[in-house]
Amino acid sequence: MPLLRLGVSLQPRWPLDDGGSALRAARRAEDLGFDHVAVGNRITPGGPPMGR
């Protein structure tokens, strides 16, 4: 039976031009032992993700 693998979904609230924040969050998730990271791709310029 395969082992359970866990991931995290980042719903960013940072500006589009700040890719470093997404990378830092993904690295932190990896440090915490998560197996994968998903990042939302519907971000409004200078605002929160669409649909909120």
N, C-alpha and C positions, 0 to 999 in steps of 0.2 A: 504494500500500500504506500503511495507517495506521501511525503511529508507535507504538512500544511505550510504554505508560503504566504507571507503577509506583505502588503504594500501600503502606501500612503498616497492619497490624492491631495495635491496642493491646489488650493483655490486662492491664487495670488491676489493681493490687494496692494501691489506696488506698481509704480509707473512702468510703462512699456519699455522705456530706455534703461531700466535698471535690471538687466539680466543677471547681474551678480547676486541679487537677493534670491532669485529662484535657484541659482546654483548652490548658494550657501544652505538654503533650506533642504535641497536634495542631498547634499553632503551630510547634513545633520541627521536626516532620516537614515542614511546608510550607516552612520556612526551608531545609531540606536538599534540597528539590526534588521531594518526593513529590507525586503528582497527586491522591491521595485518602487518607483515613484512615477505617478502620472501628474501632468500639469495641465490645467484648463487652458484653452486657447482662445476664449472669447473674452477679451479684455478691452474695455473702453479706454481711450487715451486719457490718462490722468484720473481715472476713476475706478470704481469696483467692477468686477466681472458683470457682464450683461446678464439680465434675468434676476437680478437682486434688487 
